[in-house]
């Protein structure tokens, strides 16, 4: 099946990068590349230990949750 040119909802790696930014780099500036590397490694090790959460979080969603979608567009 051909995908649109940009389809982050169907590309699990996009979800992984977003998740990593949320937990490793958002609102935080690491003092060195080593600290950033170590924080990324710790994140990867942690998510690999919890495969159920990993699959649930990154599996493409083909059906919308009306309650969740309502939160995204509310004023």
N, C-alpha and C positions, 0 to 999 in steps of 0.2 A: 504494500500500500504506500503510495506516495504521500509524504508529509508536507505540510506547508513549509515555506522557507524558514520560518521561525516558529517553533512549536514547543515552548518550554514545558508545557503541561504533559507532553508525551515523551520528554527526554529526561530520564531520571537523574542524569548528572547535573542538570540545572538545579534540581531540588537539593542535591548534595552540596553544591557550592553555596546555595542560599542558607542552608542549615549550618554549614561551617562558618559562614560570615556572621550569622546570628550568635553563635556560641564562642567563636574564637576572636573575631576582629571588631565586631560592632561596639562602638563607644570605648575602644581600648587601643592604645598604641603601645606595641611591645617595644622594649628598650633595645632589642637587638634581633638580628635575623635568627640567631640561635634560639631565643625565647619564642619567636613566632613559629619556628620549625618544631620546637618541643610541644607547643600548644596544639599545633595541627596534628602532630603524631599522637598526642594524648587523646584528642578528639576521635581520630580514626580508630585507635585501639578500643576506645570505649564503645563506639557505635558498632564495631565488628563483634563485640562481646554480646550485644543485644540484637540478634538478627531479626527477631519478630518486630521490634520497633523500627529497625532499618527498612525492612520490606514494607511495613505499613506506611511509613513516612514517604518513601520514594516511589512506591507503586503508582503508576499513572491512574488517575481517577477519571472514569468515563461517565459517571453519573454525578449530578450536582446535589448537594445538600442544601435545600432551600433556606434553612435557618442560618447556615454559615454564609451563604451567598448574600442573604439579607444584610448581614453585618458589614460586608464589603462595600455595599452601595448606600448604606444609610448616611444621612447627613449629620 
